[in-house]
Structures are given as C-alpha cells and as structure tokens.
Amino acid sequence: MSEVKVGAVVFDRDSDRPAMVHRIQGHTVTVIRPAGNTWTRSYTRLRPATPAERYQLGALARFQRVRCKGLSHIL
C-alpha cells in the first residue's frame, strides 16, 4: 500500500487502464482519468504504472485539453 499515494499514476488491473489516485479511504482507492471519470478499487487491484502507461495517461490529458479548447466556443 506504500506505493499508492494521492497523485500517483497507477494501473488498474481490472479495467486495464492507467489512472491517477484521487483519494484513499482505508483499503479503497478512488482513481480519476483526464476526462473526469472516477471509480473505486481495492488498493490490491492497483499497481504502479510503467513509464509507457504514465505516457499514455499524459497523452490522454493533452488530448482532453485540446478537445475542451475546441468546444470552448460552444460553452
């Protein structure tokens, strides 16, 4: 559990995707993706993300920023 800290990028073994740790409550961890999707998992189902998985999450965050800029004229 020492590897799971708020702000850490982890890989969810159940959903096969990287996410960032948003909140920790006991053995339950809430993770978040760049588009704002959140879900909870037991910390035992998470592992530290590899460099490639961290890059993937960063690429998704960059894409989300561009996507939101493109829609700013609508909002």
Rosetta constraint file for C-alpha pairs under 8 A:
AtomPair CA 1 CA 43 HARMONIC 6.67 0.50
AtomPair CA 1 CA 44 HARMONIC 7.70 0.50
AtomPair CA 3 CA 47 HARMONIC 7.77 0.50
AtomPair CA 3 CA 48 HARMONIC 6.81 0.50
AtomPair CA 4 CA 8 HARMONIC 6.60 0.50
AtomPair CA 4 CA 10 HARMONIC 7.63 0.50
AtomPair CA 4 CA 21 HARMONIC 7.38 0.50
AtomPair CA 4 CA 43 HARMONIC 7.19 0.50
AtomPair CA 4 CA 46 HARMONIC 7.98 0.50
AtomPair CA 4 CA 47 HARMONIC 7.84 0.50
AtomPair CA 4 CA 48 HARMONIC 7.52 0.50
AtomPair CA 5 CA 21 HARMONIC 6.60 0.50
AtomPair CA 5 CA 24 HARMONIC 7.63 0.50
AtomPair CA 6 CA 20 HARMONIC 7.69 0.50
AtomPair CA 6 CA 21 HARMONIC 4.92 0.50
AtomPair CA 6 CA 22 HARMONIC 5.56 0.50
AtomPair CA 6 CA 23 HARMONIC 6.00 0.50
AtomPair CA 6 CA 24 HARMONIC 7.08 0.50
AtomPair CA 7 CA 20 HARMONIC 5.82 0.50
AtomPair CA 7 CA 21 HARMONIC 5.16 0.50
AtomPair CA 7 CA 22 HARMONIC 6.35 0.50
AtomPair CA 8 CA 20 HARMONIC 5.59 0.50
AtomPair CA 8 CA 21 HARMONIC 5.48 0.50
AtomPair CA 8 CA 48 HARMONIC 7.79 0.50
AtomPair CA 9 CA 18 HARMONIC 6.81 0.50
AtomPair CA 9 CA 19 HARMONIC 5.69 0.50
AtomPair CA 9 CA 20 HARMONIC 4.42 0.50
AtomPair CA 9 CA 21 HARMONIC 6.37 0.50
AtomPair CA 9 CA 48 HARMONIC 6.48 0.50
AtomPair CA 9 CA 49 HARMONIC 5.76 0.50
AtomPair CA 9 CA 54 HARMONIC 6.47 0.50
AtomPair CA 10 CA 18 HARMONIC 5.59 0.50
AtomPair CA 10 CA 19 HARMONIC 5.60 0.50
AtomPair CA 10 CA 20 HARMONIC 6.04 0.50
AtomPair CA 10 CA 21 HARMONIC 6.99 0.50
AtomPair CA 10 CA 46 HARMONIC 6.16 0.50
AtomPair CA 10 CA 47 HARMONIC 5.50 0.50
AtomPair CA 10 CA 48 HARMONIC 4.46 0.50
AtomPair CA 10 CA 49 HARMONIC 4.52 0.50
AtomPair CA 11 CA 16 HARMONIC 6.90 0.50
AtomPair CA 11 CA 17 HARMONIC 5.69 0.50
AtomPair CA 11 CA 18 HARMONIC 4.20 0.50
AtomPair CA 11 CA 19 HARMONIC 6.27 0.50
AtomPair CA 11 CA 46 HARMONIC 5.58 0.50
AtomPair CA 11 CA 47 HARMONIC 5.36 0.50
AtomPair CA 11 CA 48 HARMONIC 6.03 0.50
AtomPair CA 11 CA 49 HARMONIC 5.01 0.50
AtomPair CA 11 CA 53 HARMONIC 7.46 0.50
AtomPair CA 12 CA 16 HARMONIC 5.54 0.50
AtomPair CA 12 CA 17 HARMONIC 5.58 0.50
AtomPair CA 12 CA 18 HARMONIC 6.02 0.50
AtomPair CA 12 CA 19 HARMONIC 7.28 0.50
AtomPair CA 12 CA 45 HARMONIC 6.19 0.50
AtomPair CA 12 CA 46 HARMONIC 4.83 0.50
AtomPair CA 12 CA 47 HARMONIC 6.86 0.50
AtomPair CA 13 CA 17 HARMONIC 7.34 0.50
AtomPair CA 13 CA 45 HARMONIC 5.65 0.50
AtomPair CA 13 CA 46 HARMONIC 6.03 0.50
AtomPair CA 13 CA 47 HARMONIC 7.57 0.50
AtomPair CA 14 CA 45 HARMONIC 6.81 0.50
AtomPair CA 17 CA 53 HARMONIC 7.99 0.50
AtomPair CA 18 CA 33 HARMONIC 7.80 0.50
AtomPair CA 18 CA 49 HARMONIC 6.67 0.50
AtomPair CA 18 CA 53 HARMONIC 6.08 0.50
AtomPair CA 18 CA 54 HARMONIC 7.19 0.50
AtomPair CA 18 CA 56 HARMONIC 7.71 0.50
AtomPair CA 18 CA 57 HARMONIC 6.26 0.50
AtomPair CA 19 CA 31 HARMONIC 5.85 0.50
AtomPair CA 19 CA 32 HARMONIC 5.53 0.50
AtomPair CA 19 CA 33 HARMONIC 5.16 0.50
AtomPair CA 19 CA 57 HARMONIC 6.79 0.50
AtomPair CA 20 CA 31 HARMONIC 5.34 0.50
AtomPair CA 20 CA 32 HARMONIC 5.34 0.50
AtomPair CA 20 CA 33 HARMONIC 6.49 0.50
AtomPair CA 21 CA 29 HARMONIC 6.92 0.50
AtomPair CA 21 CA 30 HARMONIC 6.15 0.50
AtomPair CA 21 CA 31 HARMONIC 4.44 0.50
AtomPair CA 21 CA 32 HARMONIC 6.46 0.50
AtomPair CA 22 CA 29 HARMONIC 7.55 0.50
AtomPair CA 22 CA 30 HARMONIC 5.46 0.50
AtomPair CA 22 CA 31 HARMONIC 5.02 0.50
AtomPair CA 22 CA 32 HARMONIC 6.04 0.50
AtomPair CA 23 CA 29 HARMONIC 5.84 0.50
AtomPair CA 23 CA 30 HARMONIC 5.00 0.50
AtomPair CA 23 CA 31 HARMONIC 6.94 0.50
AtomPair CA 24 CA 28 HARMONIC 6.02 0.50
AtomPair CA 24 CA 29 HARMONIC 4.55 0.50
AtomPair CA 24 CA 30 HARMONIC 6.27 0.50
AtomPair CA 25 CA 29 HARMONIC 6.22 0.50
AtomPair CA 27 CA 42 HARMONIC 5.62 0.50
AtomPair CA 27 CA 43 HARMONIC 5.72 0.50
AtomPair CA 28 CA 40 HARMONIC 6.41 0.50
AtomPair CA 28 CA 41 HARMONIC 5.62 0.50
AtomPair CA 28 CA 42 HARMONIC 4.64 0.50
AtomPair CA 28 CA 43 HARMONIC 5.95 0.50
AtomPair CA 29 CA 40 HARMONIC 5.40 0.50
AtomPair CA 29 CA 41 HARMONIC 5.36 0.50
AtomPair CA 29 CA 42 HARMONIC 6.02 0.50
AtomPair CA 29 CA 43 HARMONIC 5.84 0.50
AtomPair CA 30 CA 38 HARMONIC 6.64 0.50
AtomPair CA 30 CA 39 HARMONIC 5.57 0.50
AtomPair CA 30 CA 40 HARMONIC 4.28 0.50
AtomPair CA 30 CA 41 HARMONIC 6.53 0.50
AtomPair CA 31 CA 38 HARMONIC 5.51 0.50
AtomPair CA 31 CA 39 HARMONIC 5.69 0.50
AtomPair CA 31 CA 40 HARMONIC 6.23 0.50
AtomPair CA 31 CA 41 HARMONIC 7.85 0.50
AtomPair CA 32 CA 36 HARMONIC 6.04 0.50
AtomPair CA 32 CA 37 HARMONIC 5.56 0.50
AtomPair CA 32 CA 38 HARMONIC 4.39 0.50
AtomPair CA 32 CA 39 HARMONIC 6.83 0.50
AtomPair CA 33 CA 37 HARMONIC 5.30 0.50
AtomPair CA 33 CA 38 HARMONIC 6.55 0.50
AtomPair CA 33 CA 57 HARMONIC 7.72 0.50
AtomPair CA 34 CA 57 HARMONIC 7.52 0.50
AtomPair CA 34 CA 60 HARMONIC 6.45 0.50
AtomPair CA 34 CA 61 HARMONIC 4.97 0.50
AtomPair CA 34 CA 64 HARMONIC 6.62 0.50
AtomPair CA 35 CA 61 HARMONIC 7.54 0.50
AtomPair CA 35 CA 64 HARMONIC 6.34 0.50
AtomPair CA 41 CA 45 HARMONIC 6.57 0.50
AtomPair CA 41 CA 46 HARMONIC 7.58 0.50
AtomPair CA 42 CA 46 HARMONIC 7.38 0.50
AtomPair CA 49 CA 53 HARMONIC 5.50 0.50
AtomPair CA 49 CA 54 HARMONIC 5.97 0.50
AtomPair CA 50 CA 54 HARMONIC 6.21 0.50
AtomPair CA 51 CA 55 HARMONIC 6.14 0.50
AtomPair CA 52 CA 56 HARMONIC 6.16 0.50
AtomPair CA 53 CA 57 HARMONIC 6.29 0.50
AtomPair CA 54 CA 58 HARMONIC 6.22 0.50
AtomPair CA 55 CA 59 HARMONIC 6.07 0.50
AtomPair CA 56 CA 60 HARMONIC 6.26 0.50
AtomPair CA 57 CA 61 HARMONIC 6.26 0.50
AtomPair CA 58 CA 62 HARMONIC 6.24 0.50
AtomPair CA 59 CA 63 HARMONIC 6.13 0.50
AtomPair CA 60 CA 64 HARMONIC 6.07 0.50
AtomPair CA 61 CA 65 HARMONIC 6.28 0.50
AtomPair CA 62 CA 66 HARMONIC 6.39 0.50
AtomPair CA 63 CA 67 HARMONIC 6.02 0.50
AtomPair CA 64 CA 68 HARMONIC 6.07 0.50
AtomPair CA 65 CA 69 HARMONIC 6.21 0.50
AtomPair CA 66 CA 70 HARMONIC 6.23 0.50
AtomPair CA 67 CA 71 HARMONIC 6.57 0.50
AtomPair CA 68 CA 72 HARMONIC 6.17 0.50
AtomPair CA 71 CA 75 HARMONIC 6.80 0.50
